[in-house]
Amino acid sequence: MSEALIAQRGPYAVEVSAGQDYFWCRCGRSANQPFCDGSHKGTGLTPLKFRAATSETLYLCGCKRTGTPPCCDGSHKRL
């Protein structure tokens, strides 16, 4: 299993729509950050599927070290 790459040292602010499914990139290799584009193939890492409960702005983790995936918990401050 590969270690996740740091895509960015801070969160991605994204607008999500209630009831919509999203796939958060866990590997850090996607060119479509913070969402999966299939670049994880062969890494042993898989995206995290989540459904937005409400339409809102979420701050999705860019460093891939969060303890509350897919949302940022400030882990990037300790890198």
Order of alpha helices (4+ residues) and beta strands (2+ residues): beta-beta-beta-beta
